[in-house]
Amino acid sequence: MNYEELIDLFGDRPFFESDEVHIIFKEPRGQIEARLSRWVSRGKLLKLRHKKYLLPEKYRKIEPTSGYISNYLYRPSYVSLRTALDIYGFIPESTYIYEAVTPRKTAGWKTPIGVFKYHSIKKERLWGYEIYPERRSTNPQENFMLAEPEKVFLDLFYFMKGEWTEERIVEMRFQNLEKIKRGNLLEYSSRFGSPKVSRGVSRFIEIYAEEME
């Protein structure tokens, strides 16, 4: 295996794993890992996490979204919390940590293309997400699993430490809340089954009821 062969093989799908390379080229695993590591040190590959790699931008025929990368790095997972708030325009500032929810253990990686953090949740609370954007792109690497608008707030109230007081909610400077369906928010809150989340949702509705759908 040489570098040109790797580019030809994964240019249309810039993500790959060392196990795939081993299966395709039938070379010893140690030899493959050493070669990939050498290319990472020379800037010819980007290492996302153990055994997961990304081609440099100039060799990618398809450009993946950060949400797609987040889904890929740790499966199953869906983008939520402050990252989803940013995507939906619910907060005025951008965030540079890609946050997601997973039924697996809490994890996180600092990569050359950003920091990816995953919050662990029980399987019975792993719902309320869908493929984004709603009109799916013809490029599959632009699509990713994203929390529904109402579930974003449940995840936020659940995972962020401390009580969600009226003062704390106001300090978040939430905006564009017409995307939130009040009925869905109440239904989701009841289904979630967390007293802390229920209190946060109640205070949130008291403050922003007139701005929701």
RAZIMO-V666389 format. One line per field, one symbol per residue. burial: b if it has 9 or more other ideal C-beta (glycine too) atoms within 8 Angstrom, else e. A space follows every 10 residues. Layout:
burial: ???
This chain:
burial: eeeebbbeeb beebbbbbee bbeebebeee ebbebbeebb eeeebbbbee ebbbbbeebb ebebbbbbbb bbbbeebbbb bbbbbbbbeb beeebebbbb bbebeebebe beebbbbbbe beeebbeebe bbeeeeeeee bbbbbbbbbb bbbbbbbbee eeebeeebbe eeebeebeeb bbebbbebbe ebeeebbbbb bebbbebbee ebe
